[in-house]
Amino acid sequence: MTLDTSAHLDDPDAIFVALAAAHAGLDAEQSRRLDAALVLLLANQLPASALVLEAIATARRVVLGDAATIGEANGVRGEPE
């Protein structure tokens, strides 16, 4: 099974707003704990640990600047239209 980095959210703006609101009023440590809890909850929805491990590696490449986008980090050139 391969990590699919194409967009699937029906309302990504609503997700962004909800995520920002969830962080409102939290200190830095609470925000890190919220992010960690969210990642673990979402990771549990994936059918294979290998996908979670691939997602971690992909996200790290993006954060470190080794790839401009998540798609590029996963070997996809350019952004989907």
Phi, psi and omega per residue, in radians:
M1 nan 2.419 -3.096
T2 -1.993 2.503 3.099
L3 -1.128 2.200 3.122
D4 -1.677 1.981 -3.104
T5 -1.770 0.171 3.091
S6 -1.326 2.712 -3.100
A7 -1.238 2.335 3.126
H8 -2.282 -0.185 -3.091
L9 -1.198 2.349 3.120
D10 -1.363 -0.414 3.128
D11 -2.538 1.293 -3.094
P12 -1.071 -0.540 3.124
D13 -1.118 -0.696 3.119
A14 -1.139 -0.651 3.098
I15 -1.121 -0.781 3.126
F16 -1.055 -0.794 -3.142
V17 -1.076 -0.778 3.139
A18 -1.126 -0.686 3.120
L19 -1.150 -0.772 3.100
A20 -1.082 -0.731 3.134
A21 -1.141 -0.629 3.130
A22 -1.127 -0.499 3.136
H23 -1.503 -0.243 -3.091
A24 -1.036 2.270 3.088
G25 1.428 -0.039 3.124
L26 -1.574 2.565 3.015
D27 -1.419 3.079 -3.059
A28 -1.026 -0.726 -3.133
E29 -1.160 -0.749 3.112
Q30 -1.119 -0.662 3.099
S31 -1.115 -0.740 3.096
R32 -1.101 -0.704 3.124
R33 -1.167 -0.687 3.072
L34 -1.062 -0.829 3.123
D35 -1.036 -0.773 -3.133
A36 -1.113 -0.759 3.132
A37 -1.110 -0.727 3.122
L38 -1.115 -0.774 3.122
V39 -1.039 -0.792 -3.125
L40 -1.156 -0.695 3.095
L41 -1.103 -0.774 -3.137
L42 -1.236 -0.668 3.115
A43 -1.064 -0.599 3.136
N44 -1.145 -0.293 3.135
Q45 -1.431 -0.244 -3.133
L46 -1.451 2.531 -3.034
P47 -1.362 -0.211 -3.062
A48 -2.501 2.384 3.093
S49 -1.032 -0.566 3.136
A50 -1.037 -0.631 3.100
L51 -1.150 -0.710 3.113
V52 -1.109 -0.781 3.134
L53 -1.106 -0.690 3.100
E54 -1.160 -0.684 3.111
A55 -1.127 -0.705 3.098
I56 -1.072 -0.823 -3.138
A57 -1.106 -0.716 3.136
T58 -1.118 -0.825 3.138
A59 -1.077 -0.692 3.126
R60 -1.103 -0.724 3.111
R61 -1.075 -0.675 3.121
V62 -1.175 -0.819 -3.110
V63 -1.094 -0.655 -3.134
L64 -1.397 -0.069 3.114
G65 1.451 0.195 3.110
D66 -1.315 -0.210 3.104
A67 -2.611 2.499 -3.112
A68 -1.331 -0.539 -3.097
T69 -2.370 2.870 3.083
I70 -1.098 -0.728 3.108
G71 -1.040 -0.771 3.123
E72 -1.118 -0.678 3.124
A73 -1.099 -0.465 -3.123
N74 -1.728 0.259 3.062
G75 1.567 0.157 3.127
V76 -1.727 2.175 -3.135
R77 -1.570 2.298 3.112
G78 1.343 2.932 3.136
E79 -1.728 2.524 3.086
P80 -1.134 2.611 3.135
E81 -1.465 nan nan
